[in-house]
């Protein structure tokens, strides 16, 4: 059909997500159109999770990203994302609540800026069974816990 195709693997953490997962991406362009390049990483991320190549039928394929582990911004952590969230009790259902204070990270300031007001929306917890709630109370909360 004349389409141009390329594929690669992108590391979500290099694009501002506080997670370590890789996603296979396929790009295509119609005949006469320019095949787009993969987006360059914006965030520094652990090099061992940024092996962005694939082996198919004993052939190694690389994508067209030029900066494999470098980006102008530091890694976004889960703490950057959620440390300003209020505790939500079992069964909480308020559609809007006010934050308790100022944002604690650059990422939180960015998110709140999009909202144009200090309101947290949809911070809801469904009613959990007693066993699930008991298990949740045993989750370690100290930095570095897993």
C-alpha positions as a Markdown table, in Angstrom:
| # | Residue | x | y | z |
|---|---|---|---|---|
| 1 | Unk | 0.0 | 0.0 | 0.0 |
| 2 | Unk | 3.0 | 2.3 | 0.0 |
| 3 | Unk | 2.9 | 3.3 | 3.7 |
| 4 | Unk | 6.1 | 4.0 | 5.6 |
| 5 | Unk | 6.3 | 2.3 | 9.0 |
| 6 | Unk | 8.7 | 2.3 | 11.9 |
| 7 | Unk | 8.4 | 1.0 | 15.4 |
| 8 | Unk | 10.1 | 1.5 | 18.7 |
| 9 | Unk | 9.8 | 1.3 | 22.5 |
| 10 | Unk | 9.3 | 4.4 | 24.6 |
| 11 | Unk | 10.0 | 4.6 | 28.3 |
| 12 | Unk | 7.0 | 6.3 | 30.0 |
| 13 | Unk | 9.3 | 7.8 | 32.7 |
| 14 | Unk | 11.2 | 9.8 | 30.1 |
| 15 | Unk | 8.0 | 11.6 | 29.2 |
| 16 | Unk | 6.8 | 12.7 | 32.6 |
| 17 | Unk | 5.0 | 9.7 | 34.0 |
| 18 | Unk | 6.0 | 8.5 | 37.5 |
| 19 | Unk | 6.2 | 4.9 | 36.4 |
| 20 | Unk | 8.7 | 2.5 | 34.9 |
| 21 | Unk | 7.0 | 0.9 | 31.9 |
| 22 | Unk | 7.9 | 0.6 | 28.3 |
| 23 | Unk | 5.4 | 0.9 | 25.5 |
| 24 | Unk | 5.7 | -0.5 | 22.0 |
| 25 | Unk | 4.8 | 2.3 | 19.5 |
| 26 | Unk | 4.2 | 1.9 | 15.7 |
| 27 | Unk | 4.3 | 5.0 | 13.5 |
| 28 | Unk | 3.1 | 5.1 | 10.0 |
| 29 | Unk | 2.7 | 7.7 | 7.2 |
| 30 | Unk | 0.8 | 7.6 | 4.0 |
| 31 | Unk | 2.6 | 7.7 | 0.7 |
| 32 | Unk | 4.0 | 11.2 | 0.1 |
| 33 | Unk | 3.8 | 12.2 | 3.8 |
| 34 | Unk | 6.8 | 12.5 | 6.1 |
| 35 | Unk | 7.2 | 9.7 | 8.6 |
| 36 | Unk | 7.2 | 11.4 | 12.1 |
| 37 | Unk | 10.1 | 10.9 | 14.5 |
| 38 | Unk | 9.6 | 9.5 | 18.0 |
| 39 | Unk | 9.4 | 12.2 | 20.7 |
| 40 | Unk | 12.7 | 12.9 | 22.4 |
| 41 | Unk | 12.9 | 12.2 | 26.1 |
| 42 | Unk | 12.1 | 15.1 | 28.4 |
| 43 | Unk | 13.0 | 13.5 | 31.7 |
| 44 | Unk | 16.2 | 11.8 | 32.9 |
| 45 | Unk | 15.5 | 8.2 | 33.7 |
| 46 | Unk | 17.4 | 5.1 | 34.9 |
| 47 | Unk | 19.5 | 3.9 | 31.9 |
| 48 | Unk | 18.8 | 0.2 | 32.6 |
| 49 | Unk | 15.1 | 0.9 | 31.9 |
| 50 | Unk | 15.8 | 2.8 | 28.7 |
| 51 | Unk | 17.0 | 0.0 | 26.4 |
| 52 | Unk | 14.9 | 1.1 | 23.5 |
| 53 | Unk | 15.4 | -1.6 | 20.9 |
| 54 | Unk | 13.7 | -4.7 | 19.7 |
| 55 | Unk | 15.0 | -8.0 | 18.3 |
| 56 | Unk | 12.8 | -9.6 | 15.6 |
| 57 | Unk | 13.9 | -12.7 | 13.7 |
| 58 | Unk | 17.5 | -12.3 | 15.0 |
| 59 | Unk | 17.7 | -8.7 | 13.7 |
| 60 | Unk | 18.1 | -5.8 | 16.1 |
| 61 | Unk | 16.0 | -2.7 | 15.4 |
| 62 | Unk | 16.6 | 0.7 | 17.0 |
| 63 | Unk | 14.2 | 3.6 | 17.0 |
| 64 | Unk | 15.3 | 7.1 | 15.9 |
| 65 | Unk | 15.6 | 8.7 | 19.4 |
| 66 | Unk | 18.9 | 10.5 | 19.8 |
| 67 | Unk | 19.0 | 11.0 | 23.6 |
| 68 | Unk | 18.4 | 7.6 | 25.2 |
| 69 | Unk | 18.7 | 8.6 | 28.8 |
| 70 | Unk | 19.2 | 12.3 | 28.9 |
| 71 | Unk | 16.5 | 14.9 | 29.2 |
| 72 | Unk | 16.3 | 18.5 | 30.3 |
| 73 | Unk | 14.1 | 17.7 | 33.3 |
| 74 | Unk | 14.7 | 15.4 | 36.3 |
| 75 | Unk | 12.7 | 12.3 | 36.9 |
| 76 | Unk | 9.1 | 12.8 | 38.2 |
| 77 | Unk | 8.5 | 10.6 | 41.2 |
| 78 | Unk | 5.3 | 9.3 | 42.8 |
| 79 | Unk | 6.1 | 11.7 | 45.7 |
| 80 | Unk | 6.1 | 14.6 | 43.3 |
| 81 | Unk | 2.7 | 13.5 | 42.1 |
| 82 | Unk | 0.8 | 12.7 | 45.3 |
| 83 | Unk | 2.5 | 14.2 | 48.4 |
| 84 | Unk | 0.0 | 17.1 | 48.5 |
| 85 | Unk | -3.1 | 14.9 | 48.3 |
| 86 | Unk | -5.3 | 14.7 | 51.4 |
| 87 | Unk | -6.0 | 11.4 | 53.1 |
| 88 | Unk | -9.2 | 9.8 | 51.7 |
| 89 | Unk | -11.2 | 7.7 | 54.1 |
| 90 | Unk | -13.1 | 4.6 | 53.1 |
| 91 | Unk | -16.3 | 5.5 | 51.4 |
| 92 | Unk | -15.4 | 9.2 | 50.8 |
| 93 | Unk | -17.5 | 10.7 | 48.1 |
| 94 | Unk | -17.0 | 14.5 | 48.0 |
| 95 | Unk | -16.6 | 15.6 | 44.3 |
| 96 | Unk | -14.6 | 18.7 | 45.3 |
| 97 | Unk | -12.4 | 19.4 | 48.3 |
| 98 | Unk | -9.8 | 22.1 | 49.0 |
| 99 | Unk | -6.1 | 21.3 | 49.2 |
| 100 | Unk | -4.6 | 21.6 | 52.7 |
| 101 | Unk | -1.7 | 23.8 | 51.7 |
| 102 | Unk | 0.6 | 24.9 | 48.9 |
| 103 | Unk | 1.9 | 22.5 | 46.3 |
| 104 | Unk | 5.0 | 20.7 | 47.4 |
| 105 | Unk | 6.6 | 20.1 | 44.0 |
| 106 | Unk | 7.0 | 21.7 | 40.6 |
| 107 | Unk | 4.8 | 19.0 | 39.1 |
| 108 | Unk | 2.0 | 19.8 | 41.6 |
| 109 | Unk | 2.2 | 23.5 | 40.8 |
| 110 | Unk | 1.8 | 22.6 | 37.1 |
| 111 | Unk | -1.3 | 20.5 | 37.8 |
| 112 | Unk | -2.9 | 23.1 | 40.0 |
| 113 | Unk | -2.2 | 25.8 | 37.5 |
| 114 | Unk | -4.2 | 23.9 | 34.9 |
| 115 | Unk | -7.2 | 23.9 | 37.3 |
| 116 | Unk | -6.9 | 27.7 | 38.0 |
| 117 | Unk | -8.1 | 27.2 | 41.6 |
| 118 | Unk | -7.0 | 25.3 | 44.7 |
| 119 | Unk | -9.7 | 22.6 | 44.3 |
| 120 | Unk | -9.1 | 18.9 | 44.2 |
| 121 | Unk | -11.7 | 17.0 | 42.2 |
| 122 | Unk | -12.8 | 13.4 | 42.1 |
| 123 | Unk | -10.6 | 12.3 | 45.1 |
| 124 | Unk | -13.0 | 9.5 | 46.0 |
| 125 | Unk | -12.7 | 6.1 | 47.6 |
| 126 | Unk | -15.3 | 3.4 | 47.1 |
| 127 | Unk | -16.5 | 1.5 | 50.1 |
| 128 | Unk | -14.0 | -1.3 | 50.7 |
| 129 | Unk | -14.8 | -4.6 | 52.4 |
| 130 | Unk | -13.4 | -4.8 | 56.0 |
| 131 | Unk | -10.7 | -7.3 | 54.9 |
| 132 | Unk | -9.4 | -4.9 | 52.1 |
| 133 | Unk | -9.5 | -1.9 | 54.5 |
| 134 | Unk | -7.5 | -4.0 | 57.1 |
| 135 | Unk | -4.9 | -4.9 | 54.4 |
| 136 | Unk | -4.6 | -1.2 | 53.3 |
| 137 | Unk | -3.7 | -0.2 | 56.9 |
| 138 | Unk | -0.6 | -2.4 | 56.7 |
| 139 | Unk | 0.9 | -0.6 | 53.6 |
| 140 | Unk | 4.2 | 0.9 | 54.5 |
| 141 | Unk | 4.3 | 4.6 | 54.1 |
| 142 | Unk | 7.9 | 5.5 | 54.7 |
| 143 | Unk | 10.0 | 6.9 | 51.8 |
| 144 | Unk | 11.6 | 4.0 | 49.9 |
| 145 | Unk | 9.0 | 1.4 | 51.0 |
| 146 | Unk | 8.0 | -1.1 | 48.4 |
